Amino acid sequence: MRSEAEPARLLREPLADYGSVGMLRSRLLATAIIGLILSMLGCVTPALVALLAAVGISGSVGWLDYVLLPAMAVSAALTVYAIVAQRRRRLSL
């Protein structure tokens, strides 16, 4: 049975003690790395061009660099942010 002080203690303690913030940051890092890898594969390999040709919309290949390069830059920045946030969290504990 919980004591009456239990809810007050839960409100005073930071959320990071329960691990949900750490899990959120690790999910952020995983999402950023997956986005970076996918955008790099789209930029470097001709796989996306072949896929668009197979679907029948190879006319849109000209704008791929305008979409994939900013997506790669955003994913790289998100990866750096997630790594820095994770290291700061580890140092603060």
Secondary structure, DSSP 8 states (H G I E B T S, - for coil): ---THHHHHHHHS-GGGGTHHHHHHHHHHHHHHHHHHHHHHHHHSTHHHHHHHHHT-GGGGGGHHHHHHHHHHHHHHHHHHHHHHHHHHHHH-
